[in-house]
Structures are given as C-alpha cells and as structure tokens.
Amino acid sequence: MTFYDLLRSFVGRTVEVAASNQFITGTLNYVTQSTMQVLESPIIYGPRVTLDIQLRAVDYVRILP
C-alpha cells in the first residue's frame, strides 16, 4: 500500500498535515498521485479555505477523531 492509497481511505475525515514547517488542520477533500486537497477549518469566523498540498512536501498526516 502506498502513501497515496492510504490517504485515499481517509477522504472526508479531519486531518492534521505537517508540511514545510506549517501545520494545516481541516477536512481531506481528495487525493491524487501527487497532491492532496484540504478544506482548512476557519480559526474564528470567515470562509473555509481550500489548500492544494504537494504530497512530496508532506512530512506526516495525522488522522483526527
């Protein structure tokens, strides 16, 4: 099982992504062979932000309950 296959099984779940000295928390929207898309949770009020993250830049992904 590859990293890509593993991430695909968690689409729709809340994740914490560590990438390039930043932490991103949000909902995993979709995963391709080279990128993942996370719908970031707003800090206080405001719209949710969609982030595309290159898989090669990801240090780790934590699946939150």
N, C-alpha and C positions, 0 to 999 in steps of 0.2 A: 504494500500500500504506500503510495506517495503522499507527500505533504498536501498536494492538490486534492487527491481523493479523500484524505482525512478531513480537510476543511469543508469540502462539499457536503459531508454528512452533518455539518453543523449550521447550514444556511438557515436563517431565521432565528438563531439563538443570539443572546447577548454575549459579546466577546470583548476582551481587552487585548489590544495589539501593541507590542513594543517594536517600534521601528525607528531607526535613525535618531536615537536619543529623545524620542517622544512616546507618550502613551496615548492611545486612542481607545475610547470606550464607546460602544454602540452596537447596533444590530448588523450582523453579517448578511448582506443582501445577496451577493453571488460571488462565485469564484471561477476564474478561467485558468488556463495553464500558466499565465504569467502575472495576473493581477487578482486582487480581491477588492470588493466594494463594501464599505462600512457606512451605515447611516448613523452618524455621530449623534449622541444624546446631547441636548442643549444643557448648558451649565445652569442657567437660571430661566430666562424666558427667551423666546425667539424661535426662528425656524431651525429645523434639523438640517445638518449639513451632510452631503454625500461626499465621501472621500474614496478615491481610487488609489490603492496602495500596491506597489510592485512587490510580488512575493519574494524576490531576491533581497529586498530591503527589510524584510520582517525578521526580527530576532526570535520572537516567540509569540504565540497566541494562547491566551488563557480563556477557557470557556467558563462564563459566569452562570451561577444558578438562576 
